[in-house]
Amino acid sequence: MAADIDRAGVAKAYGRWAPVYDLVFGKVFDHGRQSTIAEADKIGGRILDVGVGTGLSLSEYSPTTKLCGVDISEPMLRKAQQRVRALGLKNVETLAVMDAKNLAFPDSLFDAVVAQYVITAVPDPEATLDDFIRVLKPGGELILVNHIGAESGPRRLFELAFAPLARRLGWRPEFPWARLANWAAKHSGVTLTERRPMPPMGHFSLIRYRKS
């Protein structure tokens, strides 16, 4: 396996992205963001949004959904806090700098965990997913949207060639579906309920797991 990304590198990369993140990525990730929010709002209750970034999603949740947002990047979270104040988002309970793999929350606290474009940008995806499941209530949902690497063909070759640069930017473009499938198979009490391709051209997927 190629050299992986590291926690400090991710924090530094997203600190650099903070001033222009909404402009560069807002439209690109909009469909996946809207889809995860719609699924989370169906569940309601208390939602954890991991990798909340600049808080672009926060105003789009139902005002009756209680939100906790965490991110590894303090510059990103400062923008999120400004957004919460400017928009008067009373349903946002917490915004905190936090490592996604070591969430400072008790077990079984949240009705859903949302992670948009996060799993390919953490050093240890499987351990991170484990902690997401830990903080979910029984019957709760883990809702991911992420790029899943191509299994073969020209896009696979491009992703492998692009991978070293991508890791310096803070993500892992060659991430295969097999890593999620193997994690779920080994994790008792986790069931895949949906895998839905997202625009553009199915490069992203909305993936939902339920905790039994």
N, C-alpha and C positions, 0 to 999 in steps of 0.2 A: 504494500500500500504506500502511496506517496506520502511525504512528510505532511503531518496534519497541522491544523491551525491551533493557536494557543490563546488563552484567556486574555492576557495582556494585549496581544495583537488585535484581538476583536474589539476590546474597549477603546484602544487607540484609533483603530480604523473608523469606528462609528462616532468617536469624538470629532474626527475630521469631517465626517459626512454631515454632522448636525446642522450647520448653517444652511445647507442646500438640499437636505434630504427630501423635504416635501416637494420642492420644485422638480428634482430629478426623478424621484421614485413614486410620487403621489399617484399619477395617472397609470403608470405601468402596473402597480400593484392594486389598483382600485377594485377590480372585479373580485379578486380573491379576498380582499379586506371586507367588502360588502357581504360576500357569501358567508364568511365566518361569523360576522356580526349577526346576520340573520339567524343562523343556527343557534348562536349563544342566546339571543333574545327569546327564541322559542322555549329555551330551558329556564331562563330568568334566574332569580335569586341572586347569589353572589358569584361574580365571575372574576377570575384571575387572567389578566392580559399580560403575557410574558413577552418581553421585547417590545414594550409599548412605544418605545422611541420618542418621537416628538409629540405623541398623543393625538396623532391624526385621526385615529379611530374613535376616540373617547366621546365626541359629541354625536356620533352616529348610532350609538347604542340607545335603546329605550331608556327614558329617564327613570323608569321603575327598576332597572337592572342596576344592582350595586356593583361597583367596579373597584378592583385593586390592580394597579399597574406597576410592573417592575421592569428594569432595564439595567444592563451592565454599564451603560454610558451616562455619566453625570451630565455632560453638556446636552445630550438628547433630553434627559428628564427635566432639565431647567426649562427647555422650550415647552415640554408637556405641562409643567406647572404654570407657566405663563398662560397657556391655552385654557387650562381649567379655570384660572382666575378671570380671564377675559370673558369667557363664555358663561361663567357662573354655574359650572357643572356640579350640582349638589350631590349627585349620585356617585361621584368619585371619592372613595373613602381613603385610599392610600396611593401614593406614588413614591417608590423607593428604589434606590440603587441596590441591586441584588444580583447574585450569580444564579442563573437559571438552574444550575445543577445542585445548588444548596439553598433552597428556598427557606426563608426564615418564617415559615408559617407552620402551624400544627397540622397533624394528619386530618384528613377528611373534613376540610374547612369549606371547600368551594363546590358549587353545583356544576361548574364547567371551568376548564382551563383552555384558553385560546392562545395559540402560538403561531403568529403569522410570519413566515419567512425567517424562522428562528433555527430550526433543527440543523440546517446546513451551515450555520454560523456559530456553532458551539463546539468546543474541543472534544467533548465526550457525549455524542447524541444519545446513546443508550442509557447512560446514568442520568442524563437530563430528563429523558422520558420517564424513567423510574420515579424521579422526584415529582414530576407532574402528576403521575398516578397516585403517589402518596398523599398529596394535598387534596385530591378529589374525594368527594363523598361517594359511598357506594351508590351505584346507579348514575353517577355523574359522567360527563362526557369530556374527552380530550379532543379538541378541534384544531387541526393543523391545516395550514396552507403553505405549500412549499414547492420549490423546483425539485423534480425527481429526475435523476440522470437517465439519459437514453441507454438502452441495453446494447444497441449496435448501430451501425450506419454512420453517415457523415456527422450527425449531431454528437454522437459519442466521441468521435475523433476530435471534434472541435472542443468539447468539454474537457477532454484530457489535456489537450494542448494549452487551453486557457487556465487550467487549474492552478499552476504556480502563481500567476498574477492574481487570480481571484482570491487565493488565500491571503495575499497581502492586503487585499481590499476588504477582507473580513467574511468571506463565505467559501463554500465548497461546491462547485458546480457539477462535479461528477458523482454526487451522492446517489447511490442506487436504491431502488425499491426493496431489494433483498435485505438491506439493513433494517428497515422497518418491519418487514415480514418476519425476520429471524428474531428480532426483539419481542414482537407480540407472541410468537410461538413459545418463547422461553418464559414469558411473564404470565404467571397464572392469574386469572381473573380479569383479563383484558380481551375484548372482542372487537374486531373490526366491523363497523356498521356501514361505512361508505367510503368509496374512493371515487372522486368525481374530477374529471379533467377540467382545467380552467384556461381561459384565454391568457396570452395569445397562443393559439395553435396547440393547446394542451401541454405547454411547457411546464405549467404548474398543476398541482393537484390539491383538492380539498379532501382531507382524510379525517375520518371520525372514528374514535374508539370509545367504547363504553366500559366503565369499571363495574364489575359484578359485585 
